[in-house]
Amino acid sequence: MSSPEPQQQQQKSQKQVDAEFTSYYLQRATQEFGEALDAVRSADDFKPESSIAVLISALQQGTEMFSEEDKRAVVCSEGAEKSSK
């Protein structure tokens, strides 16, 4: 008998998949580039009230290089990993 999780993941709207993928991508990017991001935040010209929004937007643009199928595969894979823990 198959578990309902993969089927449930397939039923998500593309908007839900995009949101979950973006969250996952940003989490991974901040882990991988943590030192570089800290260096940017420590720069003299970094202004939290405006620079943070620009930085987040720039990181989010990285999600555009992935196809909808790739995003869904990552979200489904992450959902399966979470449910098995």
DSSP file with accessible surface (Angstrom, degrees, kcal/mol):
  #  RESIDUE AA STRUCTURE BP1 BP2  ACC     N-H-->O    O-->H-N    N-H-->O    O-->H-N    TCO  KAPPA ALPHA  PHI   PSI    X-CA   Y-CA   Z-CA
    1    1 A M              0   0  240      0, 0.0     2,-0.2     0, 0.0     0, 0.0   0.000 360.0 360.0 360.0 133.3    0.0    0.0    0.0
    2    2 A S        -     0   0  104      1,-0.1     0, 0.0     2,-0.0     0, 0.0  -0.548 360.0-111.5 -86.0 151.3    1.5    3.4   -0.9
    3    3 A S     >  -     0   0   67     -2,-0.2     4,-0.6     1,-0.1    -1,-0.1  -0.468  18.9-126.9 -78.6 153.7    1.6    6.2    1.6
    4    4 A P  H  > S+     0   0   95      0, 0.0     4,-2.7     0, 0.0     5,-0.2   0.693  92.5  85.4 -74.3 -14.6   -0.7    9.3    1.0
    5    5 A E  H  > S+     0   0   45      1,-0.2     4,-2.6     2,-0.2     5,-0.2   0.932  88.7  44.9 -57.6 -53.9    2.3   11.7    1.2
    6    6 A P  H  > S+     0   0   73      0, 0.0     4,-2.0     0, 0.0    -1,-0.2   0.923 115.9  48.3 -59.2 -39.5    3.5   11.6   -2.4
    7    7 A Q  H  X S+     0   0  120     -4,-0.6     4,-1.2     1,-0.2    -2,-0.2   0.922 110.9  50.7 -64.9 -40.6    0.0   11.8   -3.7
    8    8 A Q  H  < S+     0   0  111     -4,-2.7     3,-0.4     1,-0.2     4,-0.4   0.904 108.8  52.0 -63.1 -40.4   -0.7   14.7   -1.4
    9    9 A Q  H >< S+     0   0    7     -4,-2.6     3,-1.1     1,-0.2    -1,-0.2   0.880 106.8  53.5 -63.4 -37.3    2.5   16.4   -2.7
   10   10 A Q  H 3< S+     0   0  118     -4,-2.0    -1,-0.2     1,-0.2    -2,-0.2   0.766 103.1  58.5 -68.9 -24.7    1.3   16.0   -6.3
   11   11 A Q  T 3< S+     0   0  137     -4,-1.2    -1,-0.2    -3,-0.4    -2,-0.2   0.542  80.2 112.1 -84.5  -6.1   -2.0   17.7   -5.5
   12   12 A K  S <  S-     0   0   36     -3,-1.1    -3,-0.0    -4,-0.4     2,-0.0  -0.392  73.8-113.3 -66.4 144.0   -0.3   20.9   -4.4
   13   13 A S     >  -     0   0   55      1,-0.1     4,-2.4    -2,-0.1     5,-0.2  -0.311  25.1-111.6 -70.5 161.2   -0.9   23.9   -6.6
   14   14 A Q  H  > S+     0   0   61      1,-0.2     4,-3.1     2,-0.2     5,-0.2   0.874 120.0  57.9 -63.9 -31.9    2.0   25.4   -8.4
   15   15 A K  H  > S+     0   0  174      2,-0.2     4,-2.2     1,-0.2    -1,-0.2   0.919 107.7  46.1 -63.5 -42.0    1.7   28.4   -6.2
   16   16 A Q  H  > S+     0   0   95      2,-0.2     4,-2.6     1,-0.2     5,-0.2   0.915 113.3  49.3 -65.7 -43.5    2.2   26.2   -3.1
   17   17 A V  H  X S+     0   0    0     -4,-2.4     4,-2.9     2,-0.2     5,-0.2   0.932 110.9  50.1 -61.2 -46.2    5.1   24.4   -4.7
   18   18 A D  H  X S+     0   0   46     -4,-3.1     4,-2.7     1,-0.2    -2,-0.2   0.923 111.7  48.1 -59.1 -44.1    6.7   27.7   -5.6
   19   19 A A  H  X S+     0   0   62     -4,-2.2     4,-2.2     2,-0.2    -1,-0.2   0.929 114.6  44.9 -64.0 -45.1    6.4   29.0   -2.1
   20   20 A E  H  X S+     0   0   77     -4,-2.6     4,-2.4     2,-0.2    -2,-0.2   0.899 114.3  49.1 -67.2 -39.6    7.7   25.8   -0.5
   21   21 A F  H  X S+     0   0    4     -4,-2.9     4,-3.4    -5,-0.2     5,-0.2   0.928 110.2  50.9 -65.6 -43.2   10.6   25.7   -3.0
   22   22 A T  H  X S+     0   0   28     -4,-2.7     4,-2.8    -5,-0.2     5,-0.2   0.925 110.9  48.9 -60.3 -43.7   11.5   29.3   -2.4
   23   23 A S  H  X S+     0   0   77     -4,-2.2     4,-2.2     2,-0.2    -1,-0.2   0.940 114.4  45.1 -60.5 -47.4   11.5   28.7    1.4
   24   24 A Y  H  X S+     0   0   61     -4,-2.4     4,-2.6     2,-0.2     5,-0.2   0.936 113.8  49.9 -61.4 -46.2   13.8   25.7    1.0
   25   25 A Y  H  X S+     0   0   49     -4,-3.4     4,-2.9     1,-0.2    -2,-0.2   0.920 111.3  47.8 -61.7 -45.1   16.1   27.5   -1.5
   26   26 A L  H  X S+     0   0   35     -4,-2.8     4,-2.5    -5,-0.2    -1,-0.2   0.897 111.2  51.4 -65.6 -38.4   16.5   30.5    0.7
   27   27 A Q  H  X S+     0   0  107     -4,-2.2     4,-1.7    -5,-0.2    -2,-0.2   0.939 113.9  43.5 -62.4 -47.3   17.2   28.3    3.7
   28   28 A R  H  X S+     0   0  104     -4,-2.6     4,-2.8     2,-0.2     5,-0.2   0.904 113.0  52.2 -65.2 -41.4   19.9   26.4    1.8
   29   29 A A  H  X S+     0   0    7     -4,-2.9     4,-2.7     1,-0.2    -2,-0.2   0.918 109.5  48.7 -63.1 -42.3   21.4   29.5    0.3
   30   30 A T  H  < S+     0   0   65     -4,-2.5    -1,-0.2     1,-0.2    -2,-0.2   0.848 113.1  48.7 -69.6 -29.8   21.8   31.2    3.6
   31   31 A Q  H >< S+     0   0  112     -4,-1.7     3,-0.7    -5,-0.2     4,-0.2   0.936 116.8  41.1 -69.2 -47.1   23.4   28.0    5.0
   32   32 A E  H 3< S+     0   0  125     -4,-2.8     3,-0.2     1,-0.2    -2,-0.2   0.840 126.0  33.5 -70.6 -35.7   25.8   27.7    2.1
   33   33 A F  T 3X S+     0   0  119     -4,-2.7     4,-2.8    -5,-0.2     5,-0.2   0.049  79.1 124.2-110.9  25.4   26.6   31.4    1.8
   34   34 A G  H <> S+     0   0   22     -3,-0.7     4,-2.4     1,-0.2     5,-0.2   0.888  75.0  47.5 -54.1 -46.7   26.4   32.4    5.5
   35   35 A E  H  > S+     0   0  175     -4,-0.2     4,-2.0     2,-0.2    -1,-0.2   0.916 113.5  47.6 -65.0 -42.2   29.9   33.8    5.7
   36   36 A A  H  > S+     0   0   58      2,-0.2     4,-2.2     1,-0.2    -2,-0.2   0.906 111.9  50.5 -65.7 -40.3   29.5   35.9    2.6
   37   37 A L  H  X S+     0   0   24     -4,-2.8     4,-2.6     1,-0.2    -2,-0.2   0.894 108.9  51.6 -65.4 -38.2   26.1   37.2    3.8
   38   38 A D  H  X S+     0   0   79     -4,-2.4     4,-1.6    -5,-0.2    -1,-0.2   0.895 108.5  51.8 -63.4 -38.7   27.6   38.1    7.1
   39   39 A A  H  X S+     0   0   65     -4,-2.0     4,-0.5     2,-0.2    -2,-0.2   0.913 110.2  48.4 -64.4 -40.4   30.4   40.0    5.2
   40   40 A V  H >< S+     0   0   67     -4,-2.2     3,-1.2     1,-0.2    -2,-0.2   0.931 110.9  50.3 -63.7 -45.4   27.7   41.9    3.2
   41   41 A R  H 3< S+     0   0  145     -4,-2.6    -1,-0.2     1,-0.3    -2,-0.2   0.792 108.8  53.3 -64.5 -26.4   25.8   42.7    6.4
   42   42 A S  H 3< S+     0   0   95     -4,-1.6    -1,-0.3    -5,-0.2    -2,-0.2   0.557  83.4 116.0 -85.7  -7.4   28.9   44.0    8.0
   43   43 A A  S X< S-     0   0   39     -3,-1.2     3,-1.5    -4,-0.5    -3,-0.0  -0.258  74.3-123.2 -64.8 148.2   29.7   46.4    5.1
   44   44 A D  T 3  S+     0   0  173      1,-0.3    -1,-0.1     3,-0.0    -4,-0.0   0.816 110.4  50.5 -61.5 -32.1   29.7   50.1    5.9
   45   45 A D  T 3  S+     0   0  119     -5,-0.1     2,-0.5     2,-0.0    -1,-0.3   0.357  80.5 116.7 -92.4   8.6   27.1   50.9    3.3
   46   46 A F    <   -     0   0   33     -3,-1.5    -5,-0.0    -6,-0.1    -6,-0.0  -0.643  43.7-171.5 -79.0 122.6   24.7   48.2    4.4
   47   47 A K    >>  -     0   0  107     -2,-0.5     4,-3.7     1,-0.1     3,-1.7  -0.938  14.0-154.1-117.7 107.0   21.4   49.8    5.5
   48   48 A P  H 3> S+     0   0   73      0, 0.0     4,-0.9     0, 0.0     5,-0.3   0.847  90.4  61.1 -51.5 -38.6   19.1   47.2    7.2
   49   49 A E  H 34 S+     0   0  154      1,-0.2     4,-0.1     2,-0.1    -2,-0.0   0.787 127.7   9.8 -64.7 -24.0   15.9   49.2    6.4
   50   50 A S  H <> S+     0   0   61     -3,-1.7     4,-1.4     2,-0.1    -1,-0.2   0.695 121.9  61.1-122.1 -33.2   16.6   48.9    2.6
   51   51 A S  H  X S+     0   0   28     -4,-3.7     4,-2.7     1,-0.2     5,-0.2   0.839  97.1  59.5 -71.1 -33.3   19.4   46.5    2.0
   52   52 A I  H  X S+     0   0   78     -4,-0.9     4,-2.8    -5,-0.5     5,-0.2   0.935 105.4  49.0 -62.7 -44.2   17.7   43.4    3.5
   53   53 A A  H  > S+     0   0   67     -5,-0.3     4,-2.4     1,-0.2    -1,-0.2   0.908 112.9  47.9 -61.6 -41.2   14.8   43.6    1.1
   54   54 A V  H  X S+     0   0  103     -4,-1.4     4,-2.6     2,-0.2    -2,-0.2   0.922 111.9  49.9 -65.7 -41.9   17.3   43.9   -1.9
   55   55 A L  H  X S+     0   0   42     -4,-2.7     4,-2.4     2,-0.2    -2,-0.2   0.933 111.8  47.3 -63.8 -45.4   19.3   41.0   -0.6
   56   56 A I  H  X S+     0   0   75     -4,-2.8     4,-2.7     1,-0.2    -1,-0.2   0.931 112.1  50.6 -62.5 -43.9   16.3   38.8   -0.2
   57   57 A S  H  X S+     0   0   52     -4,-2.4     4,-1.6    -5,-0.2    -1,-0.2   0.919 109.8  50.2 -60.5 -43.0   15.0   39.7   -3.6
   58   58 A A  H  X S+     0   0   54     -4,-2.6     4,-0.5     1,-0.2    -1,-0.2   0.920 112.2  47.0 -63.5 -42.0   18.4   38.9   -5.1
   59   59 A L  H >< S+     0   0   35     -4,-2.4     3,-1.3     1,-0.2     4,-0.3   0.914 109.1  54.8 -65.9 -40.4   18.5   35.5   -3.4
   60   60 A Q  H >< S+     0   0   80     -4,-2.7     3,-1.9     1,-0.3     4,-0.3   0.827  94.8  68.1 -63.7 -30.1   14.9   34.7   -4.5
   61   61 A Q  H >< S+     0   0  131     -4,-1.6     3,-1.5     1,-0.3    -1,-0.3   0.788  85.4  71.6 -62.0 -22.8   15.8   35.4   -8.1
   62   62 A G  G X< S+     0   0   17     -3,-1.3     3,-1.1    -4,-0.5    -1,-0.3   0.760  85.3  66.7 -63.4 -22.9   18.0   32.2   -8.0
   63   63 A T  G X  S+     0   0    4     -3,-1.9     3,-1.5    -4,-0.3    -1,-0.3   0.740  84.4  74.0 -71.0 -19.0   14.8   30.2   -7.9
   64   64 A E  G <  S+     0   0  141     -3,-1.5    -1,-0.2    -4,-0.3    -2,-0.2   0.667  82.4  67.5 -70.2 -16.1   14.0   31.2  -11.4
   65   65 A M  G <  S+     0   0  141     -3,-1.1     2,-0.4    -4,-0.3    -1,-0.3   0.563  87.6  83.7 -82.8  -3.6   16.6   29.0  -12.9
   66   66 A F  S <  S-     0   0   64     -3,-1.5     2,-0.0    -4,-0.1    -3,-0.0  -0.797  79.4-124.5-101.3 141.0   14.7   25.9  -11.9
   67   67 A S     >  -     0   0   44     -2,-0.4     4,-2.4     1,-0.1     5,-0.2  -0.306  27.0-109.7 -74.5 163.6   11.9   24.4  -13.9
   68   68 A E  H  > S+     0   0   74      1,-0.2     4,-2.4     2,-0.2     5,-0.2   0.886 121.4  52.8 -60.8 -37.3    8.4   23.8  -12.4
   69   69 A E  H  > S+     0   0  143      2,-0.2     4,-2.4     1,-0.2    -1,-0.2   0.902 108.5  49.3 -65.9 -41.2    9.1   20.1  -12.5
   70   70 A D  H  > S+     0   0   84      2,-0.2     4,-2.3     1,-0.2    -2,-0.2   0.918 111.0  50.0 -63.7 -42.8   12.4   20.5  -10.7
   71   71 A K  H  X S+     0   0    6     -4,-2.4     4,-2.6     1,-0.2    -2,-0.2   0.935 111.5  48.0 -61.2 -45.2   10.7   22.6   -8.0
   72   72 A R  H  X S+     0   0   45     -4,-2.4     4,-2.9     1,-0.2     5,-0.2   0.906 110.2  52.7 -63.9 -39.2    8.0   20.0   -7.5
   73   73 A A  H  X S+     0   0   60     -4,-2.4     4,-2.5     2,-0.2    -1,-0.2   0.916 111.2  46.2 -63.6 -41.9   10.6   17.2   -7.3
   74   74 A V  H  X S+     0   0   41     -4,-2.3     4,-2.9     2,-0.2     5,-0.2   0.941 113.7  48.1 -66.2 -45.5   12.5   19.0   -4.6
   75   75 A V  H  X S+     0   0    4     -4,-2.6     4,-2.4     1,-0.2    -2,-0.2   0.926 113.9  47.2 -62.1 -43.0    9.3   19.8   -2.6
   76   76 A C  H  X S+     0   0   24     -4,-2.9     4,-2.2     2,-0.2    -1,-0.2   0.912 113.1  49.1 -64.7 -41.5    8.1   16.2   -2.9
   77   77 A S  H  X S+     0   0   59     -4,-2.5     4,-2.2    -5,-0.2    -2,-0.2   0.922 112.0  47.8 -64.0 -44.0   11.5   14.9   -1.9
   78   78 A E  H  X S+     0   0   40     -4,-2.9     4,-2.4     1,-0.2    -2,-0.2   0.897 111.0  51.9 -65.1 -39.3   11.7   17.3    1.1
   79   79 A G  H  X S+     0   0    8     -4,-2.4     4,-2.1    -5,-0.2    -1,-0.2   0.906 109.9  49.0 -63.7 -39.8    8.1   16.3    2.1
   80   80 A A  H  X S+     0   0   46     -4,-2.2     4,-1.2     2,-0.2    -2,-0.2   0.902 111.3  49.7 -67.2 -39.8    9.1   12.6    2.0
   81   81 A E  H  X S+     0   0   87     -4,-2.2     4,-0.5     1,-0.2     3,-0.3   0.920 111.5  48.6 -65.5 -42.4   12.2   13.2    4.1
   82   82 A K  H >< S+     0   0  151     -4,-2.4     3,-0.8     1,-0.2    -2,-0.2   0.890 110.7  50.3 -64.6 -39.7   10.2   15.2    6.7
   83   83 A S  H 3< S+     0   0   71     -4,-2.1    -1,-0.2     1,-0.2    -2,-0.2   0.744 106.7  55.4 -73.5 -20.2    7.5   12.5    7.0
   84   84 A S  H 3<        0   0   96     -4,-1.2    -1,-0.2    -3,-0.3    -2,-0.2   0.565 360.0 360.0 -88.0  -6.9   10.1    9.7    7.4
   85   85 A K    <<        0   0  198     -3,-0.8    -3,-0.0    -4,-0.5    -4,-0.0  -0.444 360.0 360.0 -88.8 360.0   11.7   11.5   10.4
